[in-house]
Amino acid sequence: MSRLNGWIKKLIREKGFGFIRDDKDNEYFFHRTALDKGRFDDLAEGQMVSFEVEESSKGPRAATVRTA
């Protein structure tokens, strides 16, 4: 799998998930369990991240999210 770069568009801290936007304006859901390194509570909206994309029953989502 190739890694993509993007930034955190929105975090919903109380639910433990958020959304990442890539440089091609695609948006991906991610869950706190998708973090490969770092802590969910340390993330901030607008922060740069890299990630892989995997298919889920609800469409593509971010996996192995790493802070840049």
C-alpha positions as CSV (number, residue, x, y, z in Angstrom):
1,M,0.0,0.0,0.0
2,S,1.3,3.5,-0.7
3,R,1.1,6.2,1.8
4,L,-0.8,9.5,1.2
5,N,-0.3,12.8,2.9
6,G,-3.0,15.0,4.2
7,W,-4.2,17.1,7.1
8,I,-6.8,16.6,9.9
9,K,-9.9,18.4,8.8
10,K,-12.1,17.6,11.9
11,L,-11.8,15.8,15.2
12,I,-14.7,14.5,17.2
13,R,-12.8,13.9,20.4
14,E,-15.7,12.6,22.5
15,K,-16.4,9.8,20.0
16,G,-12.8,9.1,19.2
17,F,-12.8,9.7,15.4
18,G,-12.1,12.3,12.8
19,F,-11.7,13.1,9.2
20,I,-8.6,13.6,7.1
21,R,-8.4,15.5,3.8
22,D,-5.7,14.7,1.2
23,D,-4.1,17.0,-1.3
24,K,-6.5,15.9,-4.0
25,D,-9.5,17.1,-1.8
26,N,-10.6,13.6,-0.9
27,E,-11.9,13.1,2.6
28,Y,-11.3,10.0,4.7
29,F,-12.9,8.9,8.0
30,F,-10.4,7.6,10.7
31,H,-10.9,6.1,14.1
32,R,-8.5,6.5,17.0
33,T,-7.5,2.8,16.6
34,A,-6.1,3.7,13.2
35,L,-3.2,5.7,14.7
36,D,0.1,4.0,14.1
37,K,2.1,6.3,16.2
38,G,1.1,9.1,18.6
39,R,-1.9,9.6,20.8
40,F,-5.4,10.7,19.6
41,D,-5.6,13.3,22.3
42,D,-2.4,15.0,21.0
43,L,-3.8,15.5,17.5
44,A,-5.0,18.9,16.3
45,E,-7.2,20.1,13.4
46,G,-5.0,21.2,10.6
47,Q,-2.1,18.9,11.6
48,M,-0.3,17.2,8.8
49,V,-0.4,13.3,8.7
50,S,0.4,10.4,6.4
51,F,-1.9,7.4,6.1
52,E,-2.9,4.4,4.0
53,V,-6.3,3.9,2.6
54,E,-8.3,0.7,3.2
55,E,-11.8,-0.3,2.2
56,S,-14.5,-0.7,4.8
57,S,-18.2,-1.5,4.6
58,K,-18.9,2.2,4.5
59,G,-16.3,3.1,1.9
60,P,-12.6,4.0,2.0
61,R,-11.1,5.0,5.3
62,A,-7.7,6.1,6.6
63,A,-5.5,3.4,8.2
64,T,-2.0,3.4,9.9
65,V,-2.2,7.2,10.5
66,R,1.1,8.8,11.4
67,T,1.8,12.4,12.4
68,A,4.2,14.2,10.1
